[in-house]
Every structure is written in structure tokens, then in C-alpha cells.
Amino acid sequence: MNKLVLGNLVHRPLRSVISVFAVAIEVIMILSITAILMGKLNGFKDRTNGIGMDMFVRPSSANNFVGMSAAGASIKVADVLAKVPHVVVAAPVNIQITNSFDNIYGIDFKTFDGLLPFVFISGGPFQGPYDIIVDDYIGAGKKVGDTLTVLNHPFRICGIVEHGKGGRKFIPIETMGALTGTQGRATAFYLRTETPPKYEDDVKKSIAATPGMEGYVVMTTADYLSFMSPEHLTPAFNIGLEVVIGIAVVIGFLVIFQSMYTAVMERTREIGILKSMGASRTYIVSIVLRETGMLAVAGTVLGIASSFALSAILQNRFPTLDFVINLPYVWKSAVIALVGALLGAFYPALKAARKDPIDALAYE
């Protein structure tokens, strides 16, 4: 049977190639959209871990995704938090997201650097209000002293640091306030505590008991990052993912259905001969489904390999893109592609199995 199946596929090379590519495109679509969405999310988590904070404090009116909310807290809250027992550093941040989804961090250099020191590749801290620190990705091909336009204002690059410390561009928090109309305001506060996580519960209780701090949310970094998931962020995240997967499945289903249905129609006499020789309905269905399975497996392997190749190319060309293949979705996409292909071939297989051998042999 396997020789018969392989012979049928080789006998119609163009149709087989088109079917393989349809399944591959289905897999690439699924893995690409998850690589973009989950890559951005996981990249954000990695950079947040690199900040060096143990705890996160924000106004209750703001959402967990800093930068998506207005700077609603006074910078002076940092002085209050710094006096809480077991708090070593309290760093205010004013994070703004531009129309191009560029994260700009407004920081107080001394306290932000106190969380976990910047690792400077060249240059150093701010020397003036319109100095900017960039990471090595943004600073690729640039040098200290070059000009970079941020928030429609020219900044002088004063330092280039290793990536992974929250954002990729850092400006003085006072300058951020002046440029965005949020003078003296902060989006959130990052805390470094003594011997974490030993005193984290005590810090939470102390902050909650501090007058004027009742309207603030306090959480550990681990708790904060646990909210950075598709389920917690926005329903649109999962909806968008499901829509793309649905479209990919429909494409794969229709192409396989058309391919196998046409193949069955073209092989009417062949099916009649097989049935006249005693082939059962199950045997006929098995032939069609095996052909589909081979096409689906080949398409899945091609799709996965192409997705990893695309990821490598994009990561090399656009290192800040965070296009990273999500391994759990590799298996999910493979299962989705295989099941979708078999479902697309099921009706043509049944139609072939139901053919009357006498009518099939008389078919012209």
C-alpha cells in the first residue's frame, strides 16, 4: 500500500507540491504570529528581570503594563518609599510608549542605576538634560556624541550600555516630564530590598500602613511578571491569535480538500479496479488518508524549518524585533496542520470508498 500511495503522489508532482506548500504556509502563519506576540511578551519579561528590582509599586488607577498608563504618581512618592524599612533603593520611572511602540524610559539615573548598575560599553551617565543612554542594539553603528531624535527632540548619546535593563532608550526623568507634560510625575516605582525575598511581606505591609499610600498597588517582581501573559493582558491578544490560527486552518483545509477531491475524481477507474479486486472501503479510505498524511507531514516539516530559518534571518537583521519561535506552538501547529489536512481529505476518501466498482470501471 505504501508503494501505491507514494506512486500516486509522485505521479502528480505539481498537485503534491502545492499541497505541501499549503500545509507549510499554514504552519508558518501560526508560528509567525505566535513568534511576534509571545516574543514581544517574553522579551519584555527578560528586560524587566534585568532591571534588578525586587518589588514594583504603581498607582491603583494604572494598569500593570507600565507605559500604557499615564504617569499618575508624584515623583516624591519615591522619597516616602525609600524610608520604608528594608527598602534599599526606590527608583521612580516615567515610561512612555510612542506611536511607533518605542519604549522610552525616563529615569533618575542614581536610583535606577542603584537597582542594578548599567554596564557601559562606552560613555557614561547623563551630563545634561538632553543626554540619552541607549543599549547596544539601538547604539549599533553609533558612537558617544552622536545625535538621536526622541519624542521629536534631538538628544546627545552620552552612553551605550549592554541590553536587557528594561528599556532600550533612557533619558532624565525631568526631561521626560517636560517633553510629555508630566512634570514631577512617575508611572511606577521600582524597589530593591534587603536580602530578597526575606522582607518582601514586611515591605508590603509597611507601605500599606503608610499614610497616603492606600491607593497604591505593591507586588513582587515575580507577581508582576506573572500578569504579563495573554490571559491577563487583554482578550484581544488571544482573539488575534485564534483568528490567525483559524485562517491558517481554513487555508490548509481547503487546499487539501480540493487536491484530494480532484485526485479521487481523476482516479475513478483505478479505484474501480481496486474494488473489483476485493479492496474494501476501509482500504480505499486508508489510501487517500495515507496520501494526505504524507503531504501533511512533509508540509509540517517544511513549515517548521522555514519558520526557524525566518526567525534566524529576522533576529540577525532586526535584533530588537523579538521574533522568537515559541516551542509549545511548534507541536500545536504540527497537530493542527495534520488534523486539518486529514479532515480536508475525509470526505473525498469516503466518496472514493462509496464508488460502485462497475460504474467506476465504465467511467471515461
GUGUNU-332094 format. One record per atom (N, C-alpha, C): x, y, z. Coordinates in pm, whole numbers, padded with zeros to 5 digits, always signed. Example, Ala and Ser with C-alpha at 12.3 -4.5 7.8 and 13.67 -1.06 7.14 Angstrom:
2
+01319-00569+00780
+01230-00450+00780
+01320-00330+00780
+01285-00225+00708
+01367-00106+00714
+01290+00003+00787
END
This chain:
364
+00082-00121+00000
+00000+00000+00000
+00086+00126+00000
+00195+00124+00077
+00282+00243+00084
+00343+00277-00052
+00379+00169-00131
+00432+00194-00264
+00325+00256-00353
+00200+00210-00338
+00089+00265-00416
+00067+00411-00381
+00069+00442-00251
+00049+00579-00204
+00158+00670-00257
+00284+00626-00244
+00396+00707-00290
+00392+00726-00441
+00354+00619-00513
+00344+00629-00658
+00239+00729-00701
+00126+00733-00631
+00020+00830-00663
+00069+00973-00643
+00145+00996-00538
+00194+01131-00510
+00297+01174-00613
+00387+01081-00650
+00492+01114-00747
+00432+01134-00886
+00324+01061-00915
+00261+01070-01047
+00198+01207-01070
+00164+01277-00961
+00104+01411-00971
+00189+01510-00892
+00309+01539-00940
+00406+01617-00862
+00360+01760-00832
+00298+01827-00930
+00259+01966-00908
+00153+01976-00799
+00053+01889-00806
-00052+01892-00703
+00007+01858-00566
+00097+01764-00563
+00158+01725-00435
+00239+01841-00377
+00316+01909-00463
+00399+02021-00417
+00310+02134-00365
+00201+02164-00437
+00111+02271-00394
+00050+02237-00258
+00011+02112-00239
-00048+02070-00111
+00053+02082+00003
+00177+02042-00025
+00282+02052+00077
+00304+02198+00116
+00310+02286+00015
+00331+02427+00043
+00213+02489+00117
+00091+02442+00089
-00026+02494+00160
-00019+02461+00308
+00020+02337+00339
+00035+02299+00479
+00150+02376+00543
+00259+02394+00468
+00373+02468+00521
+00334+02612+00554
+00258+02675+00464
+00214+02813+00488
+00125+02820+00613
+00041+02719+00629
-00044+02712+00749
+00042+02711+00875
+00144+02629+00876
+00233+02618+00992
+00310+02749+01013
+00361+02806+00904
+00438+02931+00914
+00352+03044+00970
+00226+03052+00927
+00136+03157+00978
+00118+03144+01129
+00095+03022+01175
+00073+03001+01318
+00198+03035+01398
+00313+02984+01353
+00437+03006+01427
+00483+03151+01419
+00455+03219+01308
+00498+03358+01294
+00420+03450+01386
+00288+03434+01391
+00209+03524+01476
+00240+03499+01623
+00263+03373+01661
+00299+03346+01800
+00441+03395+01829
+00529+03389+01728
+00667+03438+01747
+00667+03587+01774
+00579+03661+01706
+00572+03805+01725
+00509+03840+01859
+00391+03782+01886
+00318+03816+02008
+00391+03766+02133
+00424+03637+02135
+00489+03581+02252
+00633+03630+02264
+00697+03656+02149
+00834+03708+02153
+00840+03843+02219
+00746+03932+02184
+00742+04063+02247
+00719+04051+02397
+00627+03962+02434
+00594+03945+02575
+00712+03887+02653
+00773+03784+02599
+00887+03723+02668
+01008+03816+02671
+01025+03895+02563
+01133+03992+02562
+01114+04097+02669
+00989+04140+02687
+00959+04237+02793
+00991+04178+02930
+00955+04052+02950
+00983+03988+03079
+01134+03979+03105
+01209+03940+03002
+01354+03927+03020
+01417+04062+03054
+01374+04167+02984
+01431+04300+03010
+01389+04352+03147
+01266+04318+03190
+01221+04360+03322
+01302+04291+03431
+01330+04164+03413
+01415+04093+03509
+01553+04155+03518
+01600+04214+03408
+01732+04273+03407
+01742+04407+03476
+01628+04464+03516
+01630+04594+03584
+01695+04582+03722
+01671+04469+03788
+01729+04448+03920
+01636+04482+04033
+01508+04507+04005
+01414+04538+04113
+01363+04409+04177
+01325+04423+04305
+01265+04312+04377
+01114+04330+04389
+01072+04459+04388
+00931+04488+04405
+00890+04602+04313
+00759+04608+04290
+00703+04702+04193
+00585+04773+04259
+00583+04906+04249
+00476+04986+04311
+00417+05077+04203
+00285+05079+04193
+00218+05165+04096
+00087+05215+04154
+00035+05328+04102
-00098+05373+04145
-00203+05271+04105
-00307+05256+04184
-00410+05158+04154
-00485+05191+04026
-00480+05317+03982
-00550+05357+03860
-00476+05317+03735
-00349+05277+03749
-00269+05239+03633
-00277+05088+03612
-00256+05045+03487
-00254+04902+03463
-00113+04848+03482
-00101+04715+03475
+00029+04653+03502
+00132+04679+03394
+00084+04706+03274
+00179+04728+03165
+00222+04874+03168
+00331+04904+03240
+00378+05041+03252
+00408+05098+03115
+00375+05223+03097
+00391+05286+02967
+00259+05295+02893
+00166+05204+02927
+00033+05208+02865
-00061+05295+02948
-00015+05343+03064
-00095+05429+03151
-00025+05563+03167
-00103+05664+03200
-00045+05797+03223
+00040+05794+03349
+00138+05885+03354
+00220+05898+03474
+00134+05963+03583
+00079+05880+03670
-00021+05930+03765
+00026+05946+03907
+00154+05930+03933
+00204+05940+04070
+00310+06051+04079
+00319+06111+04196
+00421+06213+04218
+00557+06146+04237
+00660+06207+04179
+00796+06153+04196
+00834+06150+04344
+00775+06241+04423
+00810+06248+04565
+00772+06122+04642
+00684+06040+04583
+00649+05913+04647
+00774+05827+04664
+00871+05844+04576
+00995+05767+04587
+01066+05796+04718
+01060+05921+04765
+01123+05956+04893
+01052+05886+05008
+00920+05875+04997
+00843+05805+05101
+00879+05657+05102
+00886+05597+04984
+00917+05455+04975
+01059+05425+05021
+01151+05517+04997
+01291+05496+05038
+01307+05488+05189
+01209+05546+05262
+01217+05547+05408
+01151+05424+05471
+01085+05342+05389
+01021+05221+05441
+01129+05123+05485
+01114+05062+05602
+01215+04967+05649
+01241+04856+05547
+01368+04823+05532
+01417+04716+05444
+01418+04754+05296
+01381+04878+05262
+01392+04923+05123
+01528+04990+05106
+01608+04939+05015
+01743+04991+04991
+01740+05102+04886
+01663+05078+04778
+01655+05176+04669
+01510+05187+04623
+01464+05310+04601
+01332+05334+04542
+01353+05423+04420
+01331+05366+04303
+01359+05437+04177
+01229+05471+04105
+01202+05601+04086
+01084+05639+04007
+01115+05627+03858
+01015+05585+03780
+01031+05578+03635
+00909+05640+03568
+00933+05710+03460
+00825+05766+03378
+00843+05707+03239
+00764+05605+03209
+00781+05531+03084
+00672+05572+02986
+00714+05608+02867
+00620+05647+02762
+00640+05559+02640
+00529+05524+02576
+00534+05446+02453
+00492+05537+02339
+00577+05550+02239
+00549+05638+02125
+00453+05570+02028
+00413+05644+01926
+00322+05589+01825
+00382+05472+01749
+00514+05466+01748
+00582+05355+01681
+00614+05242+01780
+00546+05244+01896
+00563+05143+02001
+00707+05137+02051
+00768+05254+02058
+00904+05266+02110
+00896+05298+02259
+00959+05215+02342
+00958+05235+02487
+01068+05334+02526
+01030+05446+02586
+01129+05543+02632
+01120+05547+02785
+01232+05526+02851
+01237+05527+02997
+01288+05663+03045
+01205+05731+03124
+01252+05848+03196
+01296+05804+03334
+01423+05823+03368
+01476+05768+03493
+01554+05872+03572
+01559+05850+03702
+01656+05918+03788
+01779+05827+03788
+01887+05872+03724
+01999+05781+03699
+02052+05718+03828
+02068+05796+03934
+02130+05745+04056
+02052+05628+04114
+01919+05645+04127
+01839+05538+04188
+01819+05421+04092
+01797+05450+03964
+01776+05341+03868
+01902+05257+03855
+02017+05323+03852
+02145+05252+03846
+02170+05177+03976
+02109+05224+04085
+02125+05158+04214
+02052+05025+04223
+01953+05003+04137
+01884+04875+04135
+01978+04765+04087
+02040+04789+03975
+02141+04701+03916
+02221+04789+03821
+02348+04810+03845
+02425+04908+03767
+02424+04879+03617
+02417+04987+03540
+02434+04977+03396
+02574+04923+03367
+02586+04847+03261
+02717+04803+03214
+02748+04884+03089
+02832+04985+03105
+02862+05076+02994
+02964+05015+02899
+02930+05016+02772
+03024+04974+02668
+03110+05093+02629
+03047+05210+02628
+03120+05335+02603
+03040+05448+02665
+03108+05559+02694
+03041+05674+02753
+03009+05654+02900
+02911+05729+02949
+02877+05724+03090
+02740+05786+03117
+02715+05825+03242
+02584+05878+03282
+02550+06010+03213
+02425+06056+03240
+02380+06183+03184
+02471+06297+03230
+02502+06386+03137
+02576+06507+03170
+02490+06631+03154
+02377+06618+03086
+02288+06731+03065
+02146+06682+03048
+02048+06775+03044
+01907+06736+03036
+01869+06666+02907
+01945+06689+02800
+01911+06627+02673
+02017+06527+02629
+02066+06453+02729
+02152+06338+02703
+02065+06213+02704
+02109+06112+02632
+02034+05986+02627
+02132+05869+02636
+02089+05765+02709
+02163+05640+02717
+02088+05538+02633
+02158+05466+02546
+02093+05366+02462
+02163+05232+02482
+02089+05123+02454
+02154+04992+02466
+02232+04961+02339
+02302+04849+02339
+02392+04818+02228
+02319+04787+02098
+02191+04750+02105
+02115+04730+01982
+02083+04863+01915
+02030+04957+01994
+02000+05089+01940
+02129+05161+01903
+02234+05137+01980
+02361+05206+01958
+02449+05143+01852
+02400+05036+01787
+02481+04972+01683
+02509+05072+01570
+02636+05089+01537
+02674+05182+01432
+02680+05326+01477
+02652+05350+01605
+02657+05487+01659
+02771+05497+01760
+02800+05620+01799
+02904+05642+01900
+02861+05754+01993
+02928+05763+02105
+02900+05870+02201
+02922+06004+02134
+02824+06092+02153
+02831+06224+02091
+02739+06238+01972
+02694+06124+01915
+02600+06129+01803
+02465+06181+01851
+02385+06228+01757
+02252+06280+01789
+02145+06177+01754
+02049+06164+01844
+01936+06073+01825
+01808+06148+01858
+01712+06146+01767
+01585+06216+01791
+01488+06126+01865
+01441+06173+01980
+01345+06100+02062
+01237+06198+02107
+01111+06155+02095
+00999+06241+02134
+01007+06377+02062
+01046+06370+01935
+01055+06488+01848
+01158+06590+01898
+01259+06543+01972
+01362+06633+02022
+01498+06566+02005
+01599+06640+01960
+01733+06581+01945
+01801+06559+02080
+01861+06442+02097
+01935+06408+02218
+02077+06370+02180
+02170+06396+02270
+02309+06356+02251
+02331+06222+02319
+02382+06125+02247
+02412+05995+02308
+02531+06012+02402
+02506+05991+02532
+02613+06007+02630
+02669+05872+02673
+02594+05764+02647
+02642+05633+02688
+02573+05521+02611
+02648+05416+02586
+02593+05296+02523
+02616+05180+02621
+02506+05110+02655
+02513+05007+02759
+02471+04872+02703
+02499+04767+02777
+02452+04634+02738
+02300+04630+02747
+02239+04557+02653
+02093+04549+02651
+02041+04462+02767
+01912+04476+02793
+01848+04391+02892
+01814+04458+03023
+01816+04592+03028
+01784+04661+03153
+01654+04740+03140
+01548+04669+03111
+01417+04732+03099
+01393+04783+02959
+01433+04906+02932
+01413+04967+02801
+01538+04964+02718
+01530+05036+02605
+01646+05047+02517
+01694+05191+02508
+01609+05285+02552
+01645+05427+02549
+01610+05487+02685
+01704+05560+02744
+01686+05618+02877
+01719+05767+02872
+01627+05849+02923
+01651+05993+02931
+01623+06037+03074
+01671+06155+03117
+01642+06201+03253
+01491+06215+03275
+01445+06177+03393
+01302+06178+03420
+01245+06320+03417
+01328+06419+03453
+01282+06559+03446
+01257+06599+03301
+01345+06556+03212
+01329+06587+03069
+01206+06518+03012
+01184+06394+03054
+01064+06322+03010
+00939+06400+03050
+00936+06449+03173
+00821+06525+03219
+00800+06651+03139
+00909+06720+03106
+00898+06846+03031
+00848+06821+02888
+00891+06711+02828
+00853+06683+02689
+00713+06625+02676
+00663+06562+02782
+00533+06495+02772
+00426+06561+02859
+00460+06671+02923
+00361+06738+03007
+00332+06662+03136
+00429+06585+03184
+00411+06508+03308
+00520+06545+03409
+00544+06675+03421
+00648+06721+03514
+00620+06673+03656
+00726+06621+03718
+00714+06577+03857
+00630+06453+03875
+00603+06380+03767
+00518+06261+03775
+00598+06136+03740
+00548+06024+03788
+00610+05894+03760
+00502+05792+03725
+00539+05697+03643
+00447+05589+03606
+00444+05483+03714
+00561+05452+03769
+00571+05346+03871
+00702+05365+03946
+00722+05278+04046
+00843+05284+04129
+00898+05143+04142
+01029+05131+04122
+01096+05003+04135
+01175+05003+04266
+01161+04895+04342
+01226+04886+04473
+01328+04773+04476
+01439+04799+04542
+01533+04693+04576
+01534+04683+04728
+01515+04562+04778
+01502+04542+04922
+01622+04465+04977
+01630+04462+05109
+01738+04387+05174
+01713+04238+05159
+01817+04164+05126
+01815+04017+05116
+01681+03961+05067
+01646+03992+04943
+01518+03941+04891
+01520+03789+04885
+01402+03725+04905
+01270+03785+04931
+01233+03788+05080
+01333+03793+05165
+01311+03779+05309
+01214+03883+05364
+01228+04009+05320
+01149+04116+05381
+01035+04167+05292
+01004+04097+05186
+00906+04149+05092
+00767+04164+05155
+00725+04067+05234
+00594+04079+05300
+00593+04195+05398
+00704+04214+05470
+00712+04325+05565
+00704+04459+05492
+00770+04468+05376
+00766+04591+05298
+00626+04619+05249
+00556+04517+05203
+00418+04535+05158
+00331+04591+05269
+00343+04533+05387
+00261+04576+05500
+00297+04719+05540
+00426+04751+05540
+00470+04885+05579
+00418+04991+05482
+00424+04960+05353
+00375+05056+05254
+00225+05075+05267
+00152+04964+05287
+00006+04973+05302
-00033+05054+05425
+00054+05052+05529
+00024+05124+05653
+00072+05269+05649
+00142+05308+05544
+00193+05445+05533
+00082+05539+05488
+00059+05649+05560
-00046+05744+05520
-00025+05795+05377
-00131+05796+05301
-00125+05843+05164
-00090+05735+05062
-00051+05616+05109
-00013+05509+05018
-00122+05403+05001
-00242+05435+05050
-00351+05338+05044
-00392+05307+04899
-00373+05404+04810
-00416+05384+04671
-00310+05327+04580
-00208+05265+04637
-00101+05210+04555
-00101+05057+04561
-00065+04997+04449
-00054+04851+04440
+00093+04814+04456
+00118+04719+04545
+00255+04674+04571
+00262+04525+04542
+00359+04485+04463
+00376+04343+04433
+00523+04311+04410
+00554+04185+04425
+00691+04141+04397
+00712+04136+04246
+00837+04131+04206
+00866+04122+04063
+00807+03996+04003
+00814+03886+04079
+00758+03759+04029
+00608+03771+04007
+00538+03835+04103
+00394+03853+04087
+00364+03946+03969
+00443+04050+03957
+00422+04146+03848
+00437+04078+03713
+00543+03998+03697
+00567+03933+03569
+00464+03824+03540
+00404+03768+03646
+00302+03665+03624
+00179+03722+03554
+00159+03854+03567
+00048+03918+03499
+00079+03945+03352
+00206+03931+03314
+00244+03955+03175
+00220+03828+03094
+00094+03794+03076
+00054+03676+02999
-00064+03713+02913
-00089+03640+02804
-00202+03673+02717
-00336+03677+02791
-00351+03589+02891
-00478+03583+02963
-00502+03707+03047
-00396+03764+03104
-00411+03879+03193
-00405+04013+03120
-00335+04018+03007
-00314+04147+02942
-00440+04199+02875
-00490+04126+02778
-00606+04172+02705
-00669+04057+02628
-00803+04052+02624
-00868+03947+02547
-00831+03952+02398
-00799+04072+02349
-00767+04087+02207
-00643+04006+02169
-00553+03986+02266
-00430+03910+02241
-00466+03769+02194
-00548+03700+02272
-00588+03564+02237
-00679+03560+02116
-00767+03661+02105
-00859+03665+01992
-00781+03675+01861
-00682+03766+01860
-00599+03782+01740
-00527+03653+01704
-00477+03584+01806
-00406+03459+01784
-00501+03354+01727
-00620+03345+01784
-00718+03246+01739
-00765+03275+01596
-00780+03403+01563
-00823+03440+01427
-00720+03395+01325
-00593+03423+01352
-00486+03385+01258
-00479+03234+01244
-00487+03164+01357
-00484+03017+01351
-00603+02965+01272
-00720+03026+01294
-00840+02984+01221
-00824+03003+01071
-00770+03118+01030
-00748+03144+00887
-00650+03043+00829
-00543+03016+00904
-00443+02919+00857
-00504+02781+00839
-00587+02739+00932
-00651+02608+00924
-00744+02601+00803
-00820+02707+00780
-00912+02709+00666
-00835+02697+00535
-00722+02769+00525
-00641+02762+00403
-00591+02619+00380
-00535+02559+00484
-00486+02422+00471
-00597+02324+00440
-00711+02340+00505
-00825+02250+00485
-00874+02256+00341
-00894+02378+00289
-00949+02394+00155
-00855+02341+00047
-00725+02369+00063
-00629+02323-00037
-00622+02170-00038
-00616+02109+00079
-00611+01963+00086
-00741+01903+00033
-00853+01963+00070
-00983+01913+00023
-00988+01916-00129
-00951+02031-00187
-00954+02044-00334
-00859+01945-00400
-00740+01931-00343
-00640+01843-00401
-00686+01697-00400
-00733+01652-00284
-00772+01512-00271
-00902+01483-00344
-00994+01579-00347
-01120+01558-00418
-01092+01542-00568
-01006+01630-00621
-00971+01621-00763
-00898+01490-00792
-00810+01451-00700
-00735+01327-00719
-00828+01207-00724
-00929+01205-00638
-01026+01096-00635
-01103+01090-00767
-01145+01208-00817
-01220+01212-00943
-01135+01160-01059
-01006+01192-01058
-00918+01151-01167
-00886+01001-01161
-00900+00942-01045
-00861+00801-01027
-00982+00710-01013
-01092+00750-01075
-01214+00670-01064
-01194+00526-01115
-01133+00513-01232
-01112+00379-01287
-01016+00299-01199
-00913+00367-01149
-00816+00298-01061
-00885+00244-00936
-00973+00327-00879
-01047+00284-00759
-01138+00167-00793
-01201+00173-00914
-01287+00062-00957
-01210-00067-00969
-01090-00062-01024
-01006-00181-01037
-00973-00238-00900
-00935-00151-00807
-00901-00196-00672
-01020-00263-00604
-01139-00202-00621
-01257-00260-00556
-01298-00391-00622
-01279-00401-00755
-01314-00526-00825
-01219-00638-00784
-01100-00599-00734
-01003-00699-00689
-01022-00734-00542
-01124-00675-00482
-01157-00711-00344
-01118-00608-00240
-01072-00492-00284
-01035-00388-00187
-01159-00339-00112
-01149-00333+00017
-01262-00289+00099
-01270-00137+00103
-01384-00087+00157
-01398+00056+00173
-01289+00113+00264
-01260+00036+00369
-01157+00080+00463
-01022+00093+00394
-00993+00001+00302
-00866+00004+00229
-00858+00130+00143
-00968+00161+00074
-00970+00279-00013
-00953+00407+00069
-01028+00416+00180
-01017+00533+00268
-00874+00546+00319
-00815+00432+00355
-00679+00433+00409
-00579+00486+00308
-00596+00451+00179
-00505+00500+00077
-00509+00652+00069
-00631+00708+00063
-00646+00853+00050
-00590+00924+00174
-00622+00871+00292
-00576+00936+00414
-00424+00923+00431
-00369+00813+00384
-00222+00798+00392
-00153+00898+00300
-00209+00916+00180
-00153+01017+00091
-00157+01155+00158
-00271+01186+00217
-00286+01315+00285
-00189+01327+00401
-00175+01218+00477
-00083+01221+00591
+00059+01248+00549
+00103+01187+00437
+00240+01210+00389
+00258+01355+00345
+00156+01410+00277
+00162+01550+00236
+00167+01642+00357
+00084+01610+00458
+00077+01694+00578
+00209+01690+00655
+00267+01572+00668
+00395+01560+00740
+00504+01638+00667
+00510+01622+00534
+00611+01695+00457
+00591+01845+00469
+00465+01889+00460
+00436+02032+00473
+00467+02086+00611
+00438+02006+00714
+00466+02049+00851
+00616+02065+00874
+00693+01966+00829
+00839+01973+00844
+00895+02094+00770
+00845+02117+00648
+00890+02233+00570
+00851+02363+00640
+00729+02369+00694
+00682+02489+00762
+00762+02521+00887
+00791+02418+00967
+00868+02439+01089
+01010+02484+01056
+01073+02414+00960
+01210+02451+00920
+01214+02593+00865
+01115+02631+00784
+01111+02766+00727
+01089+02871+00835
+01009+02838+00936
+00983+02932+01045
+01108+02960+01126
+01185+02854+01155
+01310+02875+01229
+01412+02952+01144
+01413+02925+01013
+01503+02999+00925
+01463+03147+00920
+01332+03173+00914
+01283+03310+00913
+01319+03380+01043
+01305+03309+01156
+01339+03366+01285
+01487+03404+01291
+01573+03316+01241
+01717+03344+01243
+01750+03465+01156
+01687+03474+01040
+01713+03586+00949
+01668+03717+01012
+01546+03718+01068
+01493+03841+01126
+01569+03883+01251
+01610+03785+01333
+01687+03818+01453
+01823+03877+01416
+01879+03828+01308
+02007+03882+01263
+01992+04020+01200
+01882+04038+01126
+01861+04166+01057
+01798+04271+01147
+01704+04229+01233
+01634+04320+01324
+01641+04265+01466
+01753+04283+01536
+01772+04221+01668
+01673+04268+01775
+01609+04384+01754
+01513+04432+01854
+01372+04383+01827
+01353+04302+01725
+01217+04260+01687
+01156+04160+01784
+01239+04082+01853
+01190+03978+01944
+01102+03876+01871
+01147+03834+01753
+01076+03731+01676
+01136+03597+01715
+01074+03532+01812
+01129+03407+01866
+01022+03298+01857
+01056+03186+01794
+00962+03075+01779
+00927+03020+01917
+00799+03009+01945
+00751+02957+02073
+00741+02804+02062
+00827+02732+02134
+00837+02587+02116
+00705+02513+02141
+00626+02547+02244
+00498+02476+02260
+00409+02485+02137
+00417+02597+02066
+00333+02613+01948
+00387+02537+01827
+00511+02491+01833
+00563+02407+01726
+00483+02277+01721
+00463+02218+01840
+00386+02094+01845
+00238+02120+01817
+00187+02232+01868
+00047+02266+01843
+00022+02287+01694
+00112+02359+01628
+00094+02385+01484
+00102+02255+01405
+00190+02163+01447
+00203+02035+01378
+00074+01955+01389
+00017+01951+01509
-00108+01877+01531
-00222+01942+01453
-00230+02076+01459
-00336+02148+01388
-00327+02121+01238
-00207+02127+01182
-00189+02105+01039
-00227+01963+00999
-00185+01865+01079
-00214+01725+01047
-00363+01696+01056
-00425+01741+01165
-00569+01717+01183
-00650+01788+01075
-00613+01914+01046
-00684+01989+00943
-00673+01923+00807
-00556+01871+00774
-00536+01804+00645
-00619+01676+00637
-00619+01597+00743
-00695+01472+00743
-00846+01499+00735
-00891+01604+00801
-01033+01639+00792
-01067+01683+00649
-00974+01758+00587
-00997+01800+00449
-01003+01684+00352
-00936+01573+00383
-00933+01458+00294
-01040+01355+00326
-01109+01374+00439
-01200+01269+00485
-01318+01250+00389
-01380+01360+00345
-01494+01347+00254
-01453+01287+00120
-01345+01337+00057
-01301+01272-00067
-01272+01123-00049
-01218+01086+00068
-01188+00945+00094
-01317+00863+00101
-01419+00917+00170
-01547+00847+00177
-01612+00837+00040
-01603+00943-00038
-01661+00942-00173
-01596+00834-00259
-01464+00822-00245
-01393+00718-00321
-01436+00579-00276
-01452+00561-00146
-01487+00430-00091
-01628+00387-00131
-01715+00483-00156
-01855+00451-00188
-01878+00425-00337
-01777+00443-00419
-01795+00423-00562
-01830+00277-00593
-01924+00261-00683
-01961+00126-00729
-01854+00079-00827
-01797-00038-00807
-01688-00084-00894
-01728-00093-01041
-01853-00133-01071
-01897-00145-01210
-01903-00007-01276
-01963+00091-01202
-01968+00227-01255
-01829+00285-01272
-01741+00254-01176
-01606+00308-01181
-01528+00254-01300
-01547+00123-01328
-01476+00063-01441
-01528+00117-01575
-01658+00156-01578
-01716+00209-01701
-01692+00356-01719
-01625+00419-01619
-01604+00565-01621
-01505+00604-01730
-01539+00704-01810
-01450+00754-01915
-01391+00888-01873
END
